[in-house]
Amino acid sequence: MRRRKFFAMAALAVLLLPDGVRAQSATDPFRSVALSNGHAPIFVDRVAPAGVQQPFGSFIVSKLCLTFHNLDPRTATSVKFHFVYYDQARERVGETVLTRKGTFTTGALIEGFNMKTGKINDENCANIQFPKEGIAINAFFVESVTFADGSQWNAKVPPIPQSLPSPSPSSSPVPSSSPSPG
């Protein structure tokens, strides 16, 4: 039961933020979606914006924090994540790469942002330079994984469009292809 609840939460958490696409500044929410790149051995459970609290309650987004786990039976030692940002007009306005090194055993949850405690694990967060156009959508994918035995998994890098089409009312702007946890 606990495992089923975890995976149900993980599936819903990939699209954490509100469905409305309206981020024009570092203080507005934006949506994160997975780009299709094959069956990565790393599953991204959650992408959460993080930042700093300003006087009078405003919040400045300055990081994207990942929570992920290893689906592969081999222990991973390095994972490279790629983020691409789009503005309100769905034009590409920037990108960031995060390489996370460590020991990631099968199934172990590696938290970037703990939703219960509010604690940020900085090594699982990518610093972002917020573009003046703002961010409406953060598209991401797992680019590569290195395992303890020296083997490596490299994504078939998805085509990263310069702009995204407007979503139909029933679909996401970028299809999610993160593998289903198993």
N, C-alpha and C positions, 0 to 999 in steps of 0.2 A: 504494500500500500504506500509506504513512504517513497519507494523508488518511483512508483507510478506518478505520485504527486509531484516529485522533483522534475520528472521529465515533462509533465504537463506544464508546469511553471516555466521550465526552460524553453519550451516551444513558444509559449506566449511572450516570454521576455525578450526575444530577439527584436521585436518591434515595441520597444519600451515606451516611446514617447507619443504624445498625442498625434492623431491622424492628420490634423490640420497642418498644412505646410505654410508657416508664416514667420520663420525665424529671420529677422533682419539685423539682429545684433547678438552680442555674446550673452545677453540676458534672456533671450527668447528660446523656447524649446525648439528642437529639430528632431527629425526622425532618422533612425539608423536602419538600414536594410542590407541584406547579404547579396553580393553579386555571385552569379553562378560560376563555379570553377572546378567542378568535379567533386569527388567524394573525399574531402579532406579528412585526415586522421584526427584532427582537432575539431571539436564542436564548440562554437561560440554560443554560450548560454545567454549572455547579456552584454550589451554595450551601453554604458551609462555615462552621461556627461558629468563632469565634476569641475570644481573650480573653487573660487573664494567668495566668502560672504563679505559684502561691502557695508559701510555704514548705512543706516536707514533700511536695511533688509534686502537691498538688491544683491543679486547673485551673478557673478561673472564666470561663464564657462571658459575654462582654459585647458581642459584635458578630456580625453575619451578613455574610460576605464573598461577593460575587458574582463569578463568572468568566462572561463573556458574549462574544458576537460578533454583528456586524451581518450579517444575511442580505440586506439591501436593497442595490441597486446605488448608491443615494445615500449620501453621507457623513452620518452622524448627528452631532449636536452636543449633544444632551441626551436622557437616558433617565430616566424615572421608574419606579421599582420600588415595589411595595406588598407588605408582609408582614403577615399576620394570624396571631396565636398562639392555640393551643388547649391546654388542660391535659389531664391524664390522663382526666378525665371527658368530654373532647371539648367542653368549654364554652369559648367565646371569652373570652380574658383580656387581649388587648391587640393593638396594631398599630403599625407604623412605616412611614414612607415614606422612600426614598432617591432623591434626584435626582442623577444623575451627569452632569456637563458635561465636554466634551472634544471630540476629533476621532476618530470611530470609523468607519474606512473598512471597506468590504466585506470580510468574512472575518477581519479582524484580531482576535486573541484578546486580550481585556482581562481581565487576571487580578486577582482580589481576594485570593486566597491561593494561593501557589505550593506545590503539594504536594511537590515535590522539595526545595526550599530552606527551606520553612517561612516564607518572607517574606510579610508582610501588606502589601497596598497599601491604606492607610486610606481613600483617596478612593473605593474600591469597596466599602466596608463601612458598614453601618448600625449605629449604636449601639442596643442594646436595653436597656430597663429590665426586668429579669427579674421577672415577676409572682410574688407569694408563692405562687400556686397551681402554679407551675412551668410549663414548656413541654413538651408532648409532641409537638406537630405545629406546624410553621411552614408555613403555606400562603402562596404568593406568586404574583404575576403582574406582567407588564409593563403599566404603566398608560398611558404615552404616550411618543412619540418625536418629537423635532424634528430636522429635516434642515437641512443647510447652505444649501439653496435656499429655506429659509423654510417649506416645507411641513411638515405635522404628521400623525402617525398617533396616533389616540386609541383605546384599547381600548373594546370594548363591555364595560364593567365587569361582571365576573361577580357574581352574587348572592353576598354574603359571609354565609354562614349563622352564626347565633349559636352553633350547635353542629354537630358532625359526627356522622354515623351511625357505628356500629361497623363496621369493615371485614369483609367476608366473607373466608374464608381465601384466596381466589384474587384479591382485588382490592385496590386502594389506597383509602384513605379519601377521597381527593379525586382525581378523574380528572386526568391530566396532558394538557395540550393544547399544550405547547410544540411549535412546528413542527419537523418532522424536518429536520435540516441536509441541504442539498442536493446 
